[in-house]
C-alpha cells in the first residue's frame, strides 16, 4: 500500500498516536489521495455517518473491539441495528455539523452520503478531516491481518456466519464481519461480528460498484456469479468481470474457494486461473472433486444431513432449510480448514479430516440458526409459523422456497414478496415470475425502489410482475401497499385449512419493508 502523502517529515501512525497524548488534532490536506488508518486504533476518535446501516454497524463493532472511541449519526427511524449499537454503548445522534468535533480523527460514511448532501461530511471537509467510504475503511482494516473475503451474488451473509461459527469452535484468533446479525456469534441476541483475536479477518465483501476491490484478500470464497445490480452492471459479463478482477487481487499463491455447482462461479474461476496460474483453486459442491465434494443426505427431525468427501461417511447437519445453505456450509468448512491448517503449520490430512476435527465442525454447524432476515424464524401463533428472508433475486427466491417446501412438506406455504429496485425487476421479470413454484400462494406488492434509481423507464411495476406471475402460478394476489393485505391474510390464517392440517408457513421475502406485515400478522394472531 502506498505511503500516505502528508506534510514533510510526518508519520501518520506516529502523529495519530501522538495526538492521543498531546490532544493535538491532525490535519491533512484536502487533496490528499489517501488516508491510512493506523493498525492501532486504541483511543482514536472515529465518527460514523450513517452508523445504522448493517455494514456500518458491523464495522462499528469491529472498531469498538479494537479500542476506538466512536460516535455516530443517522436518521431517527428505528432499525434492528439500534440494538446492536446499544449493546456496545453507542446511541446514534441526529445528523449535525456539530458532531464533527476537533477530536475526530477520521469520518467513515456509507455510500448513501456525500459532502454535497450531508452536513457532517461537509464539515469534515472544511476542517480537513479525512473521510473514508465504508468499503475503503473495511479494505484498510483487512490490510492489517490475514484476511479472507466472502463474495458472490448469493449467500455471502450466511456463508460468513457459518465460517465464523466454525472458527469459534476451532478456537482460531479471528475477527469476523457479517452483513447481518448472526445468532451464533454470541450473546442472547447474536451479533454482526465475532471477535476471538486479530490474526485472521473474515468479512462479507460486496460486489456493488466494485466495493470489494478495496479489500485485501489472502483467500476468497466465491459462492455464485450471475446477473444482478443491473443499474451498475447492465450485462452478465460486466458483473462476471468484476468478480474476476476481485479474484486477481489475491496474492501470489492465494486461494480461491469456488462453488463447482454454480456456472458463473466456475466460469469466473477459470478466467482467473487463465490470467493467474499461481492462484490455487479449491472447488466445493456436488460437482467438485476432492475433499469438499458434497453429497446430500435426507431431512430428519428438523435437520438436513450431508457428507463431505474428505470426511468419508461422517455425517454433518444443519438446522436451517435449503440445499443452498448446505453448499454455503461446505464453503465455510473449506475456508475454516484452510485457516486451521495455516494456524497449525500444515496439519496433515489425517488430522485435518479426523473425527475429532469433524466433531468440532459438526458442533459449530449445530449451533447455527441463521441470521437476521436470512431464513429468520420470527415466531409462531397456533399452527402458523412466520419466517422472514432477505432473498431478492429469482435464484435466491426459488432455492429458498424449495428449501422450505422440503423442510415443511405437510404445511401450506404462503410467500409475500416485495421486489427491490426497478432495474432488477425489469431485467429479470420472467425469472421472478417463475421463481414461486414451490409456494402454494403468492402475495405481491409494488416495487420497493432504491434511493439510487428513479422509477423504471421501461414502465415495469409491481403489477407487471403480478400479471406475469399469475400466468404461471394458480394462486397469486396483489396489494399495492404492504399493509393492505393485513386484514385478508388475518382472516385466512385464522381459519384452519382442511387441506393442510399441520398448519401454514408464512414467509415474507425481499429487500423491501414487507417484513412488517409478517410481524403485524404474528401479533394479530397472538392476540
C-alpha positions as CSV (number, residue, x, y, z in Angstrom):
1,X,0.0,0.0,0.0
2,X,1.5,3.4,-0.9
3,X,2.7,5.7,1.9
4,X,0.3,8.5,2.9
5,X,1.3,11.8,1.2
6,X,1.3,14.3,4.1
7,X,3.4,17.3,5.0
8,X,7.1,16.6,5.1
9,X,8.5,14.6,8.0
10,X,5.1,13.5,9.2
11,X,4.4,9.8,10.0
12,X,0.6,9.2,10.0
13,X,0.6,6.5,12.7
14,X,3.1,8.2,14.9
15,X,1.2,11.5,14.6
16,X,-2.2,9.8,15.4
17,X,-0.7,8.2,18.5
18,X,0.9,11.5,19.5
19,X,-2.4,13.3,19.3
20,X,-3.9,10.9,21.9
21,X,-1.2,12.0,24.4
22,X,-0.9,15.7,23.5
23,X,-4.5,16.3,22.5
24,X,-3.3,17.8,19.2
25,X,-5.5,17.2,16.2
26,X,-4.0,16.0,12.9
27,X,-5.0,17.9,9.8
28,X,-4.3,16.6,6.4
29,X,-4.5,18.4,3.1
30,X,-7.9,18.3,1.4
31,X,-6.4,17.0,-1.9
32,X,-4.6,14.0,-0.3
33,X,-5.2,10.9,-2.4
34,X,-5.5,8.6,0.6
35,X,-5.7,8.5,4.4
36,X,-4.4,5.4,6.1
37,X,-6.0,4.1,9.2
38,X,-3.4,3.1,11.8
39,X,-3.1,-0.6,12.8
40,X,-3.6,0.5,16.5
41,X,-7.0,2.2,16.9
42,X,-6.9,2.4,20.7
43,X,-8.2,5.7,21.9
44,X,-8.7,7.2,18.4
45,X,-11.9,9.1,17.8
46,X,-13.7,8.0,14.7
47,X,-17.2,9.3,13.7
48,X,-19.5,7.1,11.6
49,X,-22.0,9.0,9.3
50,X,-24.9,6.6,8.6
51,X,-24.0,4.4,11.5
52,X,-27.3,2.4,11.5
53,X,-26.5,0.7,8.1
54,X,-25.9,-3.0,8.5
55,X,-22.3,-2.9,7.3
56,X,-21.6,0.3,9.2
57,X,-22.9,-1.1,12.5
58,X,-20.8,-4.2,12.0
59,X,-17.7,-2.2,11.3
60,X,-18.5,-0.1,14.4
61,X,-18.5,-3.3,16.4
62,X,-15.1,-4.2,15.0
63,X,-13.6,-0.8,15.7
64,X,-15.1,-0.7,19.2
65,X,-13.4,-4.1,19.9
66,X,-10.1,-2.6,18.8
67,X,-10.4,0.2,21.3
68,X,-11.5,3.1,19.1
69,X,-13.6,6.0,20.5
70,X,-16.7,6.0,18.4
71,X,-19.6,8.4,17.8
72,X,-22.1,8.1,15.0
73,X,-25.2,9.6,13.5
74,X,-28.2,8.6,11.4
75,X,-31.9,9.1,10.8
76,X,-34.3,8.8,13.7
77,X,-36.1,5.7,12.3
78,X,-35.5,2.6,14.5
79,X,-33.7,-0.3,12.9
80,X,-32.5,-3.6,14.4
81,X,-29.0,-2.1,14.3
82,X,-30.1,0.3,17.0
83,X,-30.0,-2.7,19.4
84,X,-26.6,-3.8,18.0
85,X,-25.2,-0.4,18.7
86,X,-26.8,-0.1,22.2
87,X,-25.1,-3.3,23.3
88,X,-21.7,-1.6,22.9
89,X,-23.0,1.7,24.5
90,X,-23.5,3.7,21.3
91,X,-26.5,5.8,20.5
92,X,-26.9,7.3,17.1
93,X,-27.1,11.1,17.1
94,X,-29.1,13.2,14.6
95,X,-27.0,14.4,11.6
96,X,-25.3,17.7,12.5
97,X,-22.1,19.5,11.6
98,X,-21.6,19.9,15.4
99,X,-20.9,16.2,15.6
100,X,-17.6,16.7,13.8
101,X,-15.6,17.9,16.8
102,X,-12.0,18.7,17.0
103,X,-11.2,15.3,18.5
104,X,-12.5,13.4,15.4
105,X,-9.5,11.9,13.5
106,X,-11.5,10.3,10.7
107,X,-15.1,10.2,9.4
108,X,-16.3,6.9,8.0
109,X,-19.5,7.1,5.9
110,X,-21.8,4.9,3.9
111,X,-22.2,5.3,0.2
112,X,-25.6,6.9,0.8
113,X,-24.0,10.1,1.9
114,X,-21.6,12.6,0.5
115,X,-20.2,16.1,1.3
116,X,-22.7,17.8,-1.1
117,X,-25.8,16.5,0.7
118,X,-24.6,15.8,4.2
119,X,-23.7,18.5,6.7
120,X,-21.3,16.3,8.7
121,X,-19.2,15.3,5.7
122,X,-19.2,19.0,4.5
123,X,-18.0,20.0,8.0
124,X,-15.3,17.3,7.9
125,X,-14.0,18.5,4.5
126,X,-14.0,22.1,5.8
127,X,-11.9,21.0,8.8
128,X,-9.6,18.9,6.6
129,X,-10.6,15.8,8.5
130,X,-10.2,12.6,6.3
131,X,-13.4,10.9,5.2
132,X,-13.4,7.2,4.2
133,X,-16.2,5.3,2.4
134,X,-17.2,2.2,4.4
135,X,-15.7,-0.2,1.8
136,X,-12.4,1.7,1.9
137,X,-12.3,1.6,5.7
138,X,-13.1,-2.2,5.6
139,X,-10.3,-2.6,3.0
140,X,-7.8,-0.8,5.1
141,X,-8.7,-2.9,8.1
142,X,-8.2,-6.0,6.0
143,X,-4.6,-4.9,5.3
144,X,-3.7,-5.4,8.9
145,X,-4.5,-9.2,9.1
146,X,-4.5,-12.4,7.1
147,X,-7.9,-11.5,5.5
148,X,-10.4,-13.6,3.7
149,X,-13.3,-12.2,1.6
150,X,-16.7,-13.9,1.2
151,X,-18.1,-12.9,-2.2
152,X,-20.9,-13.9,-4.6
153,X,-24.3,-12.7,-5.7
154,X,-26.0,-15.1,-3.2
155,X,-25.1,-16.5,0.1
156,X,-22.5,-14.0,1.4
157,X,-24.0,-13.3,4.8
158,X,-24.9,-16.9,5.6
159,X,-21.5,-18.2,4.4
160,X,-19.7,-15.6,6.6
161,X,-21.9,-16.5,9.6
162,X,-21.2,-20.2,9.1
163,X,-17.5,-19.6,8.7
164,X,-17.3,-17.6,11.9
165,X,-19.4,-20.2,13.8
166,X,-17.0,-23.0,12.8
167,X,-13.9,-20.9,13.5
168,X,-15.2,-20.2,17.0
169,X,-15.3,-23.9,17.7
170,X,-11.8,-24.4,16.2
171,X,-10.7,-21.6,18.6
172,X,-8.8,-19.6,16.0
173,X,-7.8,-15.9,16.7
174,X,-10.1,-14.2,14.3
175,X,-12.5,-11.3,13.8
176,X,-15.5,-11.9,11.5
177,X,-17.8,-9.3,10.0
178,X,-21.1,-10.4,8.5
179,X,-23.8,-8.3,6.8
180,X,-26.5,-9.2,9.4
181,X,-26.9,-10.3,12.9
182,X,-25.7,-14.0,13.3
183,X,-27.4,-15.7,16.2
184,X,-24.4,-18.0,16.9
185,X,-21.9,-15.1,17.2
186,X,-22.6,-14.7,20.9
187,X,-25.0,-13.2,23.4
188,X,-28.7,-13.8,23.7
189,X,-29.4,-11.8,20.6
190,X,-26.4,-12.5,18.4
191,X,-24.1,-10.0,16.8
192,X,-22.9,-8.9,13.4
193,X,-19.4,-9.7,14.4
194,X,-17.3,-12.3,16.1
195,X,-14.0,-11.4,17.8
196,X,-11.7,-14.1,19.3
197,X,-8.4,-12.5,18.2
198,X,-6.9,-10.4,15.3
199,X,-4.6,-12.7,13.5
200,X,-7.2,-13.5,10.9
201,X,-10.0,-11.4,9.5
202,X,-13.0,-12.8,7.6
203,X,-15.5,-10.4,6.1
204,X,-18.5,-10.3,3.7
205,X,-17.4,-8.3,0.7
206,X,-19.9,-6.6,-1.7
207,X,-19.7,-6.5,-5.4
208,X,-21.9,-3.5,-5.9
209,X,-20.0,-0.6,-7.5
210,X,-16.9,-2.9,-7.2
211,X,-16.7,-2.1,-3.5
212,X,-14.8,-5.3,-2.8
213,X,-11.9,-4.1,-4.8
214,X,-10.8,-2.1,-1.7
215,X,-10.4,-5.4,0.2
216,X,-7.0,-7.1,0.6
217,X,-7.8,-10.8,0.4
218,X,-5.4,-13.7,1.0
219,X,-8.2,-16.2,0.3
220,X,-11.7,-15.7,-1.3
221,X,-14.9,-17.7,-1.2
222,X,-16.9,-17.3,-4.4
223,X,-20.4,-18.6,-3.9
224,X,-22.1,-17.6,-7.2
225,X,-22.0,-15.3,-10.2
226,X,-25.0,-14.2,-12.2
227,X,-26.7,-11.0,-13.4
228,X,-27.6,-8.6,-10.7
229,X,-27.4,-4.9,-9.8
230,X,-28.4,-4.0,-13.3
231,X,-28.2,-0.3,-12.6
232,X,-24.4,-0.7,-12.3
233,X,-23.8,-4.0,-14.2
234,X,-26.0,-3.9,-17.3
235,X,-24.8,-7.3,-18.6
236,X,-23.8,-10.6,-17.0
237,X,-20.3,-10.2,-18.5
238,X,-19.9,-6.9,-16.6
239,X,-20.6,-8.4,-13.2
240,X,-18.7,-11.5,-14.0
241,X,-15.6,-9.4,-14.9
242,X,-15.9,-7.6,-11.6
243,X,-15.6,-10.9,-9.7
244,X,-12.7,-11.9,-11.9
245,X,-11.0,-8.6,-11.1
246,X,-11.6,-9.3,-7.4
247,X,-10.1,-12.7,-7.7
248,X,-7.0,-11.2,-9.3
249,X,-6.4,-9.2,-6.2
250,X,-5.2,-12.4,-4.5
251,X,-1.5,-12.5,-3.7
252,X,0.9,-14.9,-5.3
253,X,-0.3,-18.4,-4.4
254,X,-3.6,-17.1,-3.0
255,X,-6.6,-19.4,-2.7
256,X,-9.9,-19.2,-4.4
257,X,-12.6,-21.4,-2.9
258,X,-15.4,-21.6,-5.5
259,X,-18.8,-23.3,-6.0
260,X,-18.4,-26.0,-8.6
261,X,-22.3,-26.2,-8.8
262,X,-22.6,-22.6,-9.9
263,X,-21.9,-22.0,-13.7
264,X,-20.9,-18.4,-13.1
265,X,-18.5,-19.1,-10.3
266,X,-17.0,-21.9,-12.4
267,X,-16.5,-19.5,-15.4
268,X,-15.1,-16.8,-13.2
269,X,-12.7,-19.2,-11.5
270,X,-11.5,-20.4,-15.0
271,X,-10.9,-16.9,-16.2
272,X,-9.0,-16.0,-13.0
273,X,-6.7,-19.0,-13.4
274,X,-6.1,-18.3,-17.1
275,X,-4.7,-14.9,-16.1
276,X,-3.1,-16.1,-12.8
277,X,-2.0,-19.8,-12.9
278,X,-0.4,-19.3,-9.5
279,X,-3.8,-19.0,-7.7
280,X,-4.8,-22.2,-6.0
281,X,-8.4,-23.2,-6.9
282,X,-10.4,-25.2,-4.4
283,X,-13.8,-26.4,-5.7
284,X,-16.7,-27.3,-3.5
285,X,-20.2,-28.7,-4.2
286,X,-21.8,-31.8,-5.8
287,X,-19.8,-31.3,-9.0
288,X,-16.5,-30.8,-7.1
289,X,-13.6,-33.3,-7.0
290,X,-11.6,-33.6,-3.8
291,X,-12.2,-33.2,-0.1
292,X,-15.2,-30.8,-0.5
293,X,-17.3,-32.9,-2.8
294,X,-20.8,-32.6,-1.4
295,X,-23.3,-35.5,-1.0
296,X,-26.7,-34.6,0.2
297,X,-28.4,-36.9,2.8
298,X,-32.0,-36.7,3.9
299,X,-34.1,-34.4,6.1
300,X,-34.9,-35.9,9.5
301,X,-36.1,-34.3,12.7
302,X,-35.7,-30.7,11.5
303,X,-32.1,-31.3,10.3
304,X,-30.8,-31.8,6.8
305,X,-27.8,-34.2,6.6
306,X,-24.9,-34.1,4.2
307,X,-21.4,-35.7,3.7
308,X,-18.1,-34.2,2.5
309,X,-15.5,-36.2,0.5
310,X,-12.6,-35.6,2.9
311,X,-14.5,-36.9,5.9
312,X,-15.9,-40.0,4.3
313,X,-19.1,-41.3,5.9
314,X,-19.0,-38.9,8.9
315,X,-22.4,-37.0,8.7
316,X,-22.9,-33.3,9.2
317,X,-26.2,-31.5,9.6
318,X,-27.8,-28.1,9.5
319,X,-31.0,-26.9,11.4
320,X,-31.8,-24.4,8.7
321,X,-33.7,-25.3,5.5
322,X,-32.4,-25.2,1.9
323,X,-29.8,-27.1,-0.1
324,X,-28.2,-23.8,-1.0
325,X,-27.4,-23.4,2.7
326,X,-25.6,-26.8,2.7
327,X,-23.5,-25.5,-0.1
328,X,-22.7,-22.4,1.9
329,X,-21.8,-24.6,4.9
330,X,-19.4,-26.6,2.7
331,X,-17.7,-23.4,1.6
332,X,-17.4,-22.4,5.2
333,X,-15.8,-25.7,6.1
334,X,-13.3,-25.4,3.3
335,X,-12.2,-21.9,4.4
336,X,-12.2,-22.8,8.1
337,X,-10.0,-25.9,7.5
338,X,-7.6,-23.8,5.3
339,X,-7.1,-21.3,8.2
340,X,-6.9,-24.2,10.7
341,X,-4.1,-25.7,8.6
342,X,-2.3,-22.4,8.4
343,X,-2.6,-21.8,12.1
344,X,-1.0,-25.1,12.9
345,X,1.6,-25.1,10.2
346,X,0.4,-27.6,7.7
347,X,-1.7,-30.1,9.6
348,X,-1.5,-33.5,7.8
349,X,-4.8,-34.6,6.2
350,X,-5.1,-37.5,8.7
351,X,-5.5,-34.8,11.4
352,X,-7.3,-32.2,9.3
353,X,-10.0,-34.6,8.3
354,X,-10.1,-36.6,11.5
355,X,-13.2,-37.5,13.5
356,X,-12.0,-35.0,16.2
357,X,-12.0,-32.1,13.7
358,X,-15.3,-33.3,12.3
359,X,-16.8,-33.2,15.8
360,X,-15.8,-29.6,16.2
361,X,-17.2,-28.6,12.8
362,X,-20.4,-30.5,13.5
363,X,-20.8,-28.7,16.8
364,X,-20.4,-25.4,15.1
365,X,-22.9,-26.2,12.4
366,X,-25.3,-27.5,15.0
367,X,-25.4,-24.1,16.8
368,X,-26.0,-22.1,13.6
369,X,-29.6,-20.8,13.4
370,X,-29.2,-18.4,10.5
371,X,-29.1,-14.6,10.6
372,X,-31.4,-11.6,10.8
373,X,-33.6,-11.7,7.7
374,X,-31.9,-14.8,6.5
375,X,-34.5,-17.6,6.9
376,X,-35.2,-15.9,10.3
377,X,-37.8,-17.7,12.4
378,X,-39.8,-14.7,13.5
379,X,-42.3,-16.7,15.7
380,X,-45.4,-18.8,15.6
381,X,-49.0,-18.4,16.6
382,X,-51.2,-21.5,16.7
383,X,-50.3,-23.6,13.7
384,X,-48.8,-20.6,11.7
385,X,-45.0,-20.3,11.5
386,X,-43.6,-16.9,10.4
387,X,-40.3,-16.7,8.6
388,X,-38.6,-13.6,7.1
389,X,-35.9,-13.8,4.4
390,X,-33.9,-11.2,2.5
391,X,-33.9,-13.1,-0.7
392,X,-34.5,-10.6,-3.5
393,X,-33.1,-12.4,-6.6
394,X,-35.0,-15.0,-8.6
395,X,-32.4,-17.7,-7.9
396,X,-32.5,-17.0,-4.1
397,X,-36.3,-17.0,-4.1
398,X,-36.6,-20.3,-5.9
399,X,-33.9,-22.1,-3.9
400,X,-35.1,-20.8,-0.6
401,X,-38.8,-21.7,-1.2
402,X,-37.7,-25.1,-2.3
403,X,-35.9,-25.5,0.9
404,X,-38.9,-24.5,3.0
405,X,-41.1,-27.0,1.0
406,X,-38.7,-29.8,1.7
407,X,-38.4,-28.8,5.4
408,X,-42.1,-28.4,5.9
409,X,-43.7,-30.8,3.5
410,X,-47.1,-31.0,5.3
411,X,-47.6,-27.3,5.7
412,X,-49.2,-24.8,3.4
413,X,-46.5,-22.4,2.1
414,X,-47.5,-18.8,1.6
415,X,-44.9,-16.3,0.4
416,X,-45.3,-12.5,0.5
417,X,-42.8,-11.0,-1.9
418,X,-41.8,-7.4,-2.5
419,X,-39.5,-6.7,-5.4
420,X,-36.5,-4.5,-4.9
421,X,-35.3,-2.0,-7.5
422,X,-36.9,-1.2,-10.8
423,X,-33.8,-2.1,-12.8
424,X,-33.5,-5.6,-11.3
425,X,-37.3,-6.3,-11.7
426,X,-37.3,-5.2,-15.3
427,X,-34.2,-7.1,-16.3
428,X,-35.3,-10.4,-14.6
429,X,-39.1,-10.1,-14.8
430,X,-39.7,-13.5,-16.4
431,X,-37.3,-15.1,-13.9
432,X,-39.1,-13.5,-11.0
433,X,-42.4,-14.7,-12.3
434,X,-41.2,-18.3,-12.5
435,X,-39.5,-18.4,-9.1
436,X,-42.5,-19.0,-6.8
437,X,-43.5,-22.5,-8.0
438,X,-42.7,-24.2,-4.6
439,X,-45.3,-21.9,-2.8
440,X,-49.0,-22.7,-2.5
441,X,-49.9,-19.0,-2.5
442,X,-48.1,-15.8,-3.6
443,X,-48.8,-12.3,-2.4
444,X,-47.1,-9.4,-4.4
445,X,-46.8,-5.6,-3.9
446,X,-45.5,-2.5,-5.5
447,X,-41.7,-2.4,-6.2
448,X,-39.6,-1.2,-3.3
449,X,-37.5,1.4,-5.1
450,X,-33.9,2.2,-4.3
451,X,-32.6,5.7,-3.5
452,X,-30.1,5.2,-6.3
453,X,-32.7,5.0,-9.1
454,X,-35.8,6.5,-10.4
455,X,-39.0,4.6,-11.4
456,X,-38.3,2.2,-14.3
457,X,-38.1,3.9,-17.7
458,X,-39.4,0.6,-19.0
459,X,-42.7,1.1,-17.2
460,X,-42.3,-2.2,-15.2
461,X,-44.2,-2.0,-11.9
462,X,-45.2,-4.4,-9.2
463,X,-48.4,-5.1,-11.1
464,X,-46.3,-6.0,-14.1
465,X,-44.8,-8.8,-12.0
466,X,-48.2,-9.8,-10.8
467,X,-49.6,-10.2,-14.4
468,X,-46.6,-12.3,-15.4
469,X,-46.7,-14.5,-12.3
470,X,-50.4,-15.3,-12.4
471,X,-49.9,-16.8,-15.9
472,X,-47.6,-19.3,-14.3
473,X,-49.0,-19.8,-10.7
474,X,-52.5,-20.8,-9.8
475,X,-52.9,-18.6,-6.7
476,X,-51.5,-15.1,-6.8
477,X,-52.8,-11.9,-5.2
478,X,-51.7,-8.3,-5.5
479,X,-51.9,-5.5,-2.9
480,X,-50.1,-2.3,-3.9
481,X,-49.4,-1.3,-0.3
482,X,-48.0,-4.0,2.0
483,X,-50.4,-3.4,4.9
484,X,-53.4,-3.5,2.5
485,X,-53.1,-7.3,2.7
486,X,-53.2,-7.5,6.5
487,X,-57.0,-8.0,7.1
488,X,-57.4,-10.5,4.3
489,X,-54.5,-12.6,5.4
490,X,-55.5,-12.4,9.1
491,X,-58.9,-13.9,8.2
492,X,-57.2,-16.6,6.1
493,X,-54.6,-17.5,8.7
494,X,-57.2,-17.5,11.5
495,X,-59.1,-20.4,9.8
496,X,-57.8,-24.0,9.7
497,X,-57.2,-25.2,6.2
498,X,-58.6,-28.8,5.8
499,X,-56.0,-29.5,3.1
500,X,-53.1,-28.6,5.5
501,X,-54.0,-29.8,9.0
502,X,-50.3,-29.4,10.0
503,X,-50.6,-25.6,9.6
504,X,-49.1,-22.9,7.5
505,X,-45.6,-21.4,6.9
506,X,-46.0,-17.7,6.1
507,X,-42.8,-16.2,4.6
508,X,-42.1,-12.5,4.0
509,X,-39.4,-12.3,1.4
510,X,-37.4,-9.5,-0.3
511,X,-35.2,-6.5,0.5
512,X,-38.2,-4.1,1.0
513,X,-40.2,-3.4,4.1
514,X,-42.8,-6.1,3.8
515,X,-41.2,-7.8,6.8
516,X,-43.5,-5.5,8.8
517,X,-46.5,-7.5,7.5
518,X,-45.3,-10.8,8.9
519,X,-44.7,-9.3,12.3
520,X,-48.1,-7.5,12.3
521,X,-49.9,-10.7,11.5
522,X,-47.9,-12.6,14.2
523,X,-49.1,-10.0,16.7
524,X,-52.7,-10.2,15.4
525,X,-52.9,-13.9,15.7
526,X,-51.1,-14.0,19.0
527,X,-53.7,-11.6,20.4
